[in-house]
Amino acid sequence: MDSAAKAKWLKTRELGYLRFVLQYGVVYWGVPMFLFMTFIVFRLFENRFSFGLLSIHVQIWVVAGAAFGISNWSHSEKKLMNIGYPEGET
């Protein structure tokens, strides 16, 4: 992690864990994936619209988005610790 990436992560880290996961995982990644994949499924497979299928897609992409956010947070924190940044220090 170079100094620019470190500074950027430290600034982003100020959001806190939960807000980061919700914002970067669910909103910035999960919502676009939901829209894209739902469109693909309904278009390619010519399924008729159903609230049941829509509900399943919402659940899948919220959970996947949260997992993506958690993974990114953990990866960034691990990179920060690998350069010798003390845990708990901001």
Secondary structure, DSSP 8 states (H G I E B T S, - for coil): --HHHHHHHHHHHTT-HHHHIIIIIIIIIIHHHHHHHHHHHHHHS-----HHHHHHHHHHHHHHHHHHHHHHHHHHHHHHHHTT--TT--
